[in-house]
Amino acid sequence: MSAPNNYNRIALAACFGTFIEWYDFLTFATLAVHFAALFFPTDDPVAGLLYSLATFGIGMVVRPLGAAVFGSFGDRYGRRQVFIATIGIMGIATFLVGLLPTFAEWGWWATGLLLALRVIQGLAMGGEIGGANVYLAEHAPREKRGAATSVLQWMGGLGILASTAQLIILQTWLSKEDFSSWGWRIPFLLSAVLLLLSFKARLALLESPVFNQVQSTGNTSATPLKDCVQDPQTLRHMLLLFFGVSAGGSVLFFSSQVYLAVYLKTVVQMNPVTVSWLSAASTVCLFPLTFLAGALSDRWGRRPVVLSGLLLGTVAIIPVYIALPQLADRLELVFILQLILVSAVALVTGPQTALLSELFNARTRYTAVGLPHNLSAGWIGGLSPYMVNLIASKSGVALVGLIYPNALLLIALLVCYFKLPETQGRDLGS
């Protein structure tokens, strides 16, 4: 456990690097509609959008592989070295996206290069997310662990906010032709500056005291993944994360922060700049709500807060999307509907950083947290926008696609209701 001032410095350094990775990763999602025309054939816009969302999704699908590889390194050699490696890989891949030729220039070669860079991004992201959860939780004061670690969950929102703000500025200042020609490259090229800043922050980090203790006693695992699978309790909790906590959080995040913007632009036909402003406003509200949820979990426990978020998301997601087209000309009402889903996200993710680490022992924690969390975020959450669009296009009714995330949320709610233990206040050194 770190002193308050020292913890603030640690949290700032760890979170800044995670923010950069989310910024890099989600800039692509924010531009998915534009990439449909830039990197895929333009004769079928619907197919182009599906291809673009699938390319975004492939970065999520490979995240578990990155989690397995980097998670094993983190449990065997320490958290700090993995942090430095993942941020470098992510930053370089994102910068190269900004240099890619378009489909009009190189045809399917351009598409293939984009796909390859998305895979690299996904591998790095898989190593980052679980490690950041573990590193921050292992430094946090036990009695305030939920609130203190909830700030890590801000990074996804900050990444969206930063990429969205850039798009608002670029789309306001540039003509549609200039943005399509070269303006879309700016957010990716800017990542080179952010990468240098994040490297400086990451290099200042010290190793986790919990890992130092494990290492000093000679108790590090030589085969973390094998040890996780062979331990019955660890395996049960990994499955709980995959089907429950992480599944619910990722589905809610992508339904409210990623797909909702696509839906407003393509189905509701709202002005893209207006959608960007609404997305930015709802994301700003996510920050205090997430911290509040983390603080509530310190007082009431992780279990009731997480369950309330899953329940809210399960009952609200389809009614919210049904109402959006009917209220498109009432922006204040659209914003309120967004806040309903954002509140559900906050309730699940606020306690999540603390909860994930509290479920596992220190020896294999990095792998045990990272693998199921990234499996769920990648295979369930990451593919949700694509699956929703695919089901909607096959059925011819946009709202039919929402049955997919709603069913996943219901499963997550039931799994957590019957299987999620209370972990508040657990000693992470064990």
N, C-alpha and C positions, 0 to 999 in steps of 0.2 A: 504494500500500500504506500502511495506517495503522499508527501505533504501537499496541501492545497496549491501553493504557488508553483511547486514543481509539477504537479499534475496538470495544471493549466498550460504550462509550457509543453508538456508531453502531448496533451490532447490537441493543441494547436498544430504541432508538427505532424502528428499522425493524421489528423483530419485534413490538413492542407493537401497532403499527398493523395488522400482518397478523393478529395474534391476534384483534383486534376484528372484523376482516372475517370470519375463519373462525368466530368465535363467532356473529356475526349469521347467517352463511350456514347453519351446521350446526344452529342451534337449530331451524330449520324441519325439517331431516331427523330430528332427535330426536323431534319432535312429529308426524311423518307419520301415525302410526297414529291419533292424536287428531284431526288435521285432517280425516281421512276422514269423521268424523262431524260436525265443526264447519262445514265448507265445502262439503259435497257431500250429495246425497240419502242418507237413512239406510235406504232400503228394500233396498239391495243392498250389504252390507258389503264384499264382495270387489271390486266395481266401485268403491266409494268409496276403498278403499285404492289401487287402481290409479290412479284420478284424482289422489289425493294425491301418490303417487310421481311421476306424470307432471308435476304442477305443480312439484315439487322439481326434476325433470329439465329443465324448460324454462329454469330459471335457469342450468343448466349448458350447455344448448345454445347460448344467446346469448353465452356467455363469449368465444368466438372473435371475435365482432364487437367486443366491448369491448377485446379484446387488440389487434385491428387498429387501432382508433381511438386508444386511449391509448398503444399501443406506438409508433405513428408520432409522436405528440406527444413521447414520451420520447426518441426518437432525434433529433428535430429541435430540441426546446427544453430538454431536461434531465429527469432522473428526479424531482427533488424536487417540482416543481409537480404532476406526475401523482399522486404519493403523496397530496398534500393533497386533490386533487379526488376521488380514488376513495374515500377514507375518509369524506368528507362525504356523498357520494351513497349509499354503502352504509348509513351510520348512519341517515340520514333515512328511507330506505325501510324499514329494519327497525323503526324506531320506529313508523311508520305501520301496519305489520302488527298491532302491539299494540292499535291503535285500531279495527280493522276490525269491522263487524257480521258476524254469522254467517249461514249459509245459512237458518236458521230465521227470521232477521229480515229479510234483504234478498233471499233467494233467489239466483239466478244472478248478480245484480249483485255480491254479496259475493264469489262465486267469481272473477268477472272482475277485481275490484280486487286480490284476492290474486295472481292470475296476473300482472297488470301490475307489481305491486311485486316479484314474483320475477324478472321480466325486468330491471327496473332493478338489482336486486341482482346479477344475473348479469353485466350489462354492467360494473358497477364492479369485480366480482371478477376479470373478465377483464383489466382494466387493472392490477390490483394484483399478481397472482401472478407474472407474468413480470418486472415491474419490481422487485419485492422480491428475486427471484433475482439479477438483474443488479446491482442496487445493492449488495447485501451482498457478492457475489463480487468486485466491482471494488474493494472496500475491504480484503478479507481478505489476510493474509500468504500468499504463494504456497506456501511449504512446508507450511503447515497449513490450506490452503484447504478441504479436505474436512471436517475436524473443525470448523473455525471457522464454516463456513456451514451445517453440518448443523442448527444450532439453529433455523434458519428452518423446517425441516420439523417442529419441535415444535409449531408454531402450530396446525396442523390438530388435533393431539391435544389441545392445551390448549383449543382452542375446543370440542371435543367434551366434554372433562372439565368445563369451566365450565358448559356447557349441561346436561350430565347431572347434575352436582352440584345445580344448581338444581331439576331435576325430582325428584331424590331428596328434597330438603328440602320442596318444595311438595307432592308426593304423600304424604309422611309427615305433614305438618302439616295438610293440607287434606283434606276429604272428597272423594270422587269427584265428587260433584255440584258442590261449590265449585270444584274444579279445572277441570271442564268449563265452568262458567259464567264464571269470571273469572281463575282462577289461571294458566291457560296464557298470559295476556297479560303477566305480570310479566317473563319473560326478555326480551321484545321492548322493553318500556318501559324496562327497565334500561339498554338500549343507549344511551340518551340521555346517561347519566352517563359511560359508557365512551367515547362519542364525544368528549366534551369533553376527557377525559384524553388520548386518542390525538391529538387536534388539537395539544395542547400539545407532545407528543413529536415529532410530525411537523414542526412549525414550527421545532424546534431543529436539524433536519437540514441539513447542507451538501450542495452538489452533489457528485456522484461525480467524483473526480479524473481518472478515465479519460475521462468525457464532457467535462470542462473542457479536457483536452488535445486531444481531437478538435475541439472548438469553436474553440480558440485557433489551430489550424492551418487553419481554414476547411474542414474535411473532413466536416462534418455532411451527412447525406443529405437532399435535398429530397423524395425519394419513397422512403422506406425499404421499403415493401412491394414496390414494383416492383423495386427493387434486389435484394431478397432472392430474388425469383422468377427474375430474370435471371442471377444468379450460380450456376453449376452446383454448386459445392461447398456453398454455403449452402443451396440447395434440397435437395440430397441429405441434408444433416444435418437439415434441417427435417422431411423425410419419415422419417428415422431416429427422431426424437423422437416423431412422431405414431404410428408403428406399433410402436415399440420401447420406449424408456425411459419416456416419459410414459404410454404406454398401459398398460404393465405396472404402473407405480407407482399409477396411478389405479384400475385394476381391483382391485389388491390392497387399496388403501385403502378403497374402497367395499365390497369383499367382507368385510373384517375389521372395519371401524369403523362402517359405516352399515347395510348389509343384514343383517349377522349379528344385530344387536339386533332388527331387524324379524322375522327368522326365529325367533329364540328366543321372541319374544312371540306370534307368530301361528301358527307351525307346531308348535313344541315346547310352546307354551302355558305358558311359565314366567311366574312373577309379574313384572310390569313393574318393580317396585322392585328385585327380585333381579337382573334383567337389567341395570338401571342400575348396580348395584354391581359386577357382573362387568365391564361395559364400562369403568367408571372404573378398575378395578384393572388391566386389560390395557392401557389407555391410559397409565397411569403407567409401566408397564414399557417402553412404546415409546420414552420419552425417552432413557434410557441406552443402549438398543440402537441407536437412530438415531445418537447421538454416536459410539458404538463403531464403527459401520459407516463413518461419515465418516472417523474416524481410521485405520481399516484401509485405506481407499482412498488415504490419504496415504502409506501405507507400501507397499502391494501394488499400487496402481493402481485406477482407477475401474472398469475393465472386469471384472476377476474378481469384485469384490464385487457389482456389479449383476447379473451373470450368475448368481451363486449364489442371489440373492434370487428371480430369475425362475424358476429351476429348482425351488427349494423351494416356491414358490407353485403352480407347475404340477402338481407331483406330490401336493400336500397338500390342495388346496382341497376336492375332492369327498370324499375320505376323512374329512376333518374334519366336514363337514356331515352325512355319513351317520352318524357316530358320535354327534353331539350329542343326537338324540332318545333314543337308548338309554342315555345317561349323564346325563340331565337331573336325576336325583336325587343325583348325585355332583358337587357344585359344584366341588370341587377338580380333577376331571378335565375338566369343561367349561372351566375356567380354563386348564388346560394346553393344551387344544386351541386356545383363542383365542391363546395365546402362540405357537403354531406359525405361524399366519398373521401375527401381529404381527411376528415375527422376519423373515418374508419382506418385509413392508412396510419394515422398518428397513434391510434390506440394499439395497433398491432406492433408497429415498429418502434415506438417509444421504449418499451421494456426489452426489445429484442436483443440488443447488443449484450446486455447483462444476462439475459435468460440463456442465450446460446452457450456462453462460456460456463455458466453455472450448471449446465446439464452434464458436463464431462470432466474427467480427471485431467490433471496438468500434463501427464506424460504423453498423451496423444490428442490433446485438445485442439491443436491447430488443424489436424487432419479431420477429426471428428466433427468439428464445426464447419470447416470449409467445404468438404465434399457434399454432404446432403444439402447444405444451404445453396451451393452453386448448382447442384442437380435440379433443385426445385426452381430456383430463379431462372436457370437456363432452359430447362425442358418444359416447365409449366408456365412461369411468368413470361420468359422471353419469347416463347412461341405463341402467346395469347393473342397479340395483335394480328399475327398471320392467320391463326386458326379462326379468329372471329371474322376476319375479312373473307377467308375461304368459305366458311359456312354460309356467310351472308350472300356471297356471290353465287354459290350453288343453289341456294334457296330462293334468291331474288328478293329477299326481305332482310334489310340491314339488321333489324333487331333480333332476328333468329340467331345470329351469331353470338349474342350475349348469353345464350343458354350455356355455352362452354365455360366462361369464367364463373358464372353463377353456380354451376354444378360443382366446380372445383372449390369454390368458397364453402359450399355446404359440406363437402367432404372434409375440408380442413376444420370447420367448426365442430363436426361430430368427432373427429379424431382427437382434437384438443380437449373437448369436453370429457371424453372418457379416459384419455391417456396422459394428459399434461399434468405433471406434478408441480407443486409449489417449490420454487428454488430460492426464493428471496433470502439473502444473507448468507449464502453458502460460502465457506472458506475455499478460495480458488487455489490455494497451495497444495491441496490434497489431490 
